[in-house]
Amino acid sequence: MENITEAQVLDALRTVMDPELGKDLVTLNMIKDIKINGSKVHFNLILTTMACPLKKELETNSINAVKAIPGVTEVAIVTGANVPQGKHLPDKAPIPGIKNTIAVASGKGGVGKSTVSVNLALALAKTGAKVGILDTDIYGPSLPLMMGLHEPLMATPQEKLVPLEKYGVKLVSVGFMLDEETPLIWRGPLVMQLIKQFLTGVDWGDLDYLVIDLPPGTGDVQLTLVQTIPLTGAVIVTTPQDVALIDARRAIKMFNEVKVPILGIVENMSFFVCPHCNGTSEIFSHGGGQKTSERYSVPLLGKIPIDIEIREGGDTGKPIVESAPDSVHSKAFLDIACTVASRISVLDLA
């Protein structure tokens, strides 16, 4: 019997395609550390995210491909992940140590953008990623309340702000620098100066994803922010009714103008499930997120129902992904996080 070679293993794995990226695993540089011991083959499969929805399929197809090599009796595989560095616009320097920046935006206030930002960040962290949240809603910071943190930000000897940390996620908000009843009465230039301080003057360390909770709307402040921040992509939060969808479309156009990819739309407050009869009521209309998704050729990432547990989680400082990780609502956020991570890997490697 001829010895099995590494070249044979690689040739076999070239037949395994990643359906999302449209390329084989060897071309995508996902196969590492091939070891051959007689008739036994071991290798590592390195995905772009542990949240990959095709993980099991890729593992099974890889094992079957190598088992088809004559003489192979056993295949062992270890699956890991390495989140890729996001592509940024050429005129914006990336933030040191941060691989990907995800803007969470809404065309108007009151659609639950901050709720989505916080739960998206926590869900990404549950996939094993290193995650931070930056609250850039200067005039209405909600991160301290939603995460149950009311401590001041400290600084390093190098005069860099040190993020607070909770539930495995790093956090920075102007709300950590003010008490709850103190309004921030600043004009635009001072606001932008503070945002730049949060981006470059914070000791974030190494992060796979920085989720940036933008202020609601599509005015000068929002436009200046998205022109300043080196963004990997944007998530648009809306509710199903027409007035919210009109504003969501404005947000999509704003990001298109500055050439920031739209990762998808989240339809929040999509429906209400009666706790007594399990009947579903579409309080804010129906199908608006899907229509907007189709009109602008961007994915509908998911639909989040209205639920008292989500609201209570935000008010008590324990978001639903943390307080009820096995709930239907948490699963919705986890599915959205997986899709966002997968979309980012497609942007980088497709």
C-alpha positions in Angstrom: 0.0 0.0 0.0 1.3 3.4 -1.0 1.8 6.1 1.6 -0.9 8.7 1.8 0.5 12.2 1.0 -0.4 15.7 2.1 -0.9 16.5 -1.6 -3.6 13.8 -1.8 -5.4 15.3 1.2 -5.3 18.8 -0.2 -6.6 17.6 -3.6 -9.5 15.8 -1.9 -10.3 18.9 0.2 -10.3 21.1 -3.0 -13.5 19.3 -3.9 -15.3 20.7 -0.8 -16.9 24.1 -1.5 -18.1 26.7 0.9 -21.5 27.5 -0.6 -21.6 31.0 0.8 -18.2 32.0 -0.4 -18.3 30.0 -3.7 -14.7 28.7 -3.3 -13.1 25.5 -2.0 -11.7 25.1 1.5 -8.0 25.0 0.3 -8.3 28.1 -1.8 -10.0 29.9 1.2 -7.0 28.8 3.4 -9.2 27.0 5.8 -7.2 23.8 6.1 -4.3 23.8 8.5 -1.9 21.4 10.2 -2.4 18.2 8.2 -0.9 15.2 9.9 -0.7 11.7 8.5 0.0 8.6 10.6 -0.2 5.5 8.5 -3.9 5.3 7.4 -5.0 8.0 9.8 -5.4 11.6 8.7 -5.8 14.6 11.0 -6.3 18.3 10.1 -7.7 21.5 11.4 -10.6 23.3 9.7 -10.4 27.0 10.4 -13.7 28.8 9.7 -14.1 32.6 9.4 -16.5 32.4 12.4 -17.6 29.8 14.9 -21.1 31.1 14.2 -20.9 29.7 10.6 -24.3 28.2 9.9 -22.7 25.6 7.6 -20.2 24.4 10.2 -21.6 20.8 10.4 -22.0 20.5 6.7 -18.4 21.6 6.0 -17.1 19.2 8.7 -19.0 16.2 7.3 -18.1 17.0 3.6 -14.4 17.4 4.6 -14.3 14.1 6.4 -16.1 12.2 3.6 -13.7 13.7 1.0 -10.6 12.6 2.8 -12.1 9.2 3.6 -12.5 8.6 -0.2 -8.7 8.6 -0.6 -7.6 5.0 -1.1 -6.0 3.6 2.1 -7.5 6.1 4.5 -9.2 4.4 7.4 -9.7 7.2 9.9 -10.1 11.0 9.7 -10.0 13.3 12.7 -10.8 16.9 12.4 -10.6 19.9 14.8 -12.7 22.9 14.0 -11.6 26.4 15.0 -12.2 30.0 13.8 -10.2 33.0 12.9 -12.3 36.1 12.3 -10.9 37.9 9.3 -9.8 41.5 9.3 -12.6 43.6 7.7 -12.0 45.6 4.6 -12.2 49.3 5.3 -12.5 52.3 3.0 -9.1 53.2 1.7 -9.3 56.8 3.0 -9.9 55.7 6.6 -7.3 54.1 8.8 -8.6 51.0 10.8 -8.8 51.3 14.5 -5.8 49.6 16.0 -6.6 46.1 17.3 -10.1 46.0 15.9 -10.8 43.6 13.1 -14.4 44.7 12.2 -16.7 47.6 13.0 -20.4 47.1 12.7 -22.7 50.2 12.7 -26.2 49.7 14.0 -28.4 52.5 12.7 -32.0 53.5 12.3 -33.7 56.2 10.3 -35.8 57.3 13.3 -35.8 56.9 17.1 -38.0 54.5 19.0 -37.5 51.4 17.0 -35.3 49.6 19.5 -31.9 50.2 17.9 -30.0 50.1 21.2 -31.8 46.9 22.2 -30.6 45.3 19.0 -27.1 46.7 19.4 -26.6 45.3 22.9 -28.2 41.9 22.2 -26.3 41.6 18.9 -23.0 42.3 20.7 -23.8 39.8 23.5 -24.8 37.2 20.9 -21.6 37.7 18.9 -19.6 37.2 22.2 -21.4 33.9 22.8 -20.0 32.6 19.5 -16.5 33.0 21.1 -15.7 36.3 19.5 -14.0 39.2 21.3 -16.6 42.0 21.2 -17.0 45.7 22.3 -19.8 48.2 22.1 -19.4 51.9 21.5 -22.4 54.0 22.3 -22.2 57.1 20.0 -25.7 58.3 20.9 -24.2 61.3 22.7 -27.4 63.1 23.6 -29.3 60.0 24.7 -26.9 57.3 25.9 -28.8 54.2 26.9 -25.9 51.7 27.3 -25.3 52.2 31.0 -29.0 51.4 31.8 -29.3 48.5 29.4 -26.0 46.9 30.7 -26.6 47.8 34.3 -23.3 49.7 34.7 -23.0 53.1 36.3 -19.2 53.4 36.9 -16.8 56.1 35.7 -14.3 55.4 32.9 -10.7 55.3 34.1 -7.6 56.0 32.1 -4.3 54.3 31.5 -0.9 55.9 32.3 -0.8 56.7 28.6 -4.1 58.7 29.0 -6.2 56.2 27.1 -9.7 55.4 28.4 -10.2 51.9 29.7 -13.5 50.3 28.7 -15.8 48.9 31.3 -16.6 45.2 30.9 -19.7 43.1 31.6 -21.1 39.8 30.2 -17.7 39.4 28.4 -18.2 42.5 26.3 -16.2 45.8 26.5 -18.2 49.0 26.8 -17.7 52.7 26.2 -20.4 55.4 26.5 -20.6 59.1 27.3 -23.2 57.9 29.8 -20.4 56.6 32.0 -19.1 60.2 32.2 -22.3 61.8 33.2 -25.0 61.2 35.8 -28.4 60.2 34.5 -30.0 63.6 34.8 -27.2 65.7 33.3 -27.9 66.8 29.7 -25.0 67.1 27.3 -25.4 70.5 25.7 -22.6 70.4 23.0 -22.5 71.6 19.4 -21.5 69.4 16.5 -17.7 70.0 16.5 -17.3 69.1 20.2 -19.5 66.0 19.6 -17.2 64.8 16.8 -14.1 65.5 18.9 -15.5 63.2 21.6 -16.4 60.5 19.1 -12.9 60.5 17.7 -11.6 60.3 21.3 -13.7 57.2 21.8 -12.4 55.6 18.6 -8.7 56.3 18.9 -8.2 57.2 22.5 -9.6 54.0 24.0 -7.6 51.0 25.0 -9.9 48.5 23.3 -7.2 45.8 23.1 -7.9 43.2 20.4 -11.5 42.8 19.2 -13.1 40.8 16.5 -16.1 43.1 16.4 -16.8 46.6 17.7 -20.6 47.2 17.6 -21.2 50.9 17.2 -24.7 52.1 18.3 -25.3 55.2 16.2 -27.7 58.0 17.1 -31.1 57.7 15.4 -31.8 59.6 12.2 -29.9 60.5 9.0 -28.9 64.1 9.7 -25.5 65.9 9.7 -24.3 64.2 12.9 -25.0 60.7 11.5 -23.5 61.4 8.1 -20.4 62.9 9.6 -20.0 59.8 11.9 -20.3 57.3 9.1 -17.8 59.3 7.0 -15.4 59.4 9.9 -15.6 55.8 11.3 -13.9 53.0 9.3 -16.9 50.8 9.0 -17.0 47.2 7.9 -20.7 47.2 7.4 -24.1 48.4 8.8 -27.2 46.8 10.3 -30.4 48.8 9.8 -33.1 48.5 12.5 -36.7 49.2 11.7 -40.3 48.4 12.6 -42.9 47.2 10.1 -45.0 50.3 9.9 -44.7 52.6 6.8 -43.3 55.7 8.6 -40.4 53.7 10.1 -39.7 51.9 6.8 -39.5 55.3 4.9 -36.8 56.4 7.4 -35.0 53.0 7.2 -34.7 53.5 3.4 -33.1 56.9 4.0 -30.6 55.2 6.3 -29.8 52.6 3.6 -29.3 55.4 1.0 -27.0 57.2 3.4 -24.7 54.2 3.8 -24.8 53.5 0.1 -23.6 57.1 -0.5 -20.6 56.6 1.7 -20.0 53.1 0.2 -20.5 51.2 3.5 -22.0 47.7 2.8 -25.4 47.0 4.3 -25.2 43.7 6.2 -28.9 43.6 6.5 -32.2 44.7 8.1 -33.5 43.8 11.5 -37.3 44.1 11.8 -37.9 44.9 15.5 -41.3 44.8 17.2 -42.3 42.6 14.3 -45.3 40.9 16.0 -46.8 40.1 19.4 -47.5 36.6 20.7 -50.3 36.5 23.3 -49.0 34.7 26.4 -52.5 33.3 27.1 -53.6 32.0 23.7 -50.4 32.0 21.7 -52.2 34.0 19.0 -50.0 36.4 16.9 -50.9 40.0 16.4 -49.0 42.2 13.9 -49.4 45.4 15.7 -47.2 47.5 13.5 -48.3 46.2 10.1 -46.9 43.2 8.2 -44.1 42.5 5.7 -42.5 45.9 5.6 -39.0 44.7 6.4 -39.2 42.0 3.7 -40.4 44.5 1.1 -37.6 46.9 1.9 -35.1 44.0 1.9 -36.2 43.0 -1.6 -36.4 46.6 -2.9 -32.8 47.4 -2.0 -31.4 43.9 -2.4 -30.2 43.6 1.2 -30.9 40.6 3.5 -33.6 40.6 6.1 -31.5 39.4 9.0 -34.4 38.5 11.3 -37.6 39.5 13.0 -37.7 40.3 16.7 -41.1 40.1 18.4 -42.5 42.6 21.0 -42.1 40.9 24.3 -42.1 42.2 27.9 -39.0 40.1 28.7 -36.9 42.1 26.1 -38.1 45.4 27.6 -37.5 44.2 31.2 -34.0 43.0 30.3 -33.1 46.5 29.0 -34.5 48.2 32.0 -32.9 45.9 34.6 -29.4 45.8 33.0 -29.6 42.2 32.0 -30.4 41.9 28.2 -32.5 39.0 27.0 -29.6 37.2 25.4 -28.0 37.0 28.9 -31.1 36.7 31.1 -32.9 34.0 29.0 -30.3 32.5 26.7 -32.5 29.6 25.8 -35.6 31.7 24.9 -37.1 32.1 21.4 -36.1 35.8 21.5 -32.5 35.0 22.4 -32.4 32.5 19.6 -33.6 35.2 17.2 -30.7 37.5 18.2 -28.2 34.6 18.0 -29.4 33.7 14.5 -29.0 37.4 13.5 -25.5 37.4 15.0 -24.5 34.3 13.1 -25.8 35.8 9.8 -24.0 39.1 10.4 -20.7 37.3 11.1 -21.2 35.1 8.0 -22.0 38.2 5.9 -18.8 39.9 7.1 -16.8 36.8 6.1 -18.4 36.9 2.6 -17.5 40.6 2.3 -13.9 39.8 3.0 -13.4 36.6 1.1 -15.9 36.4 -1.7 
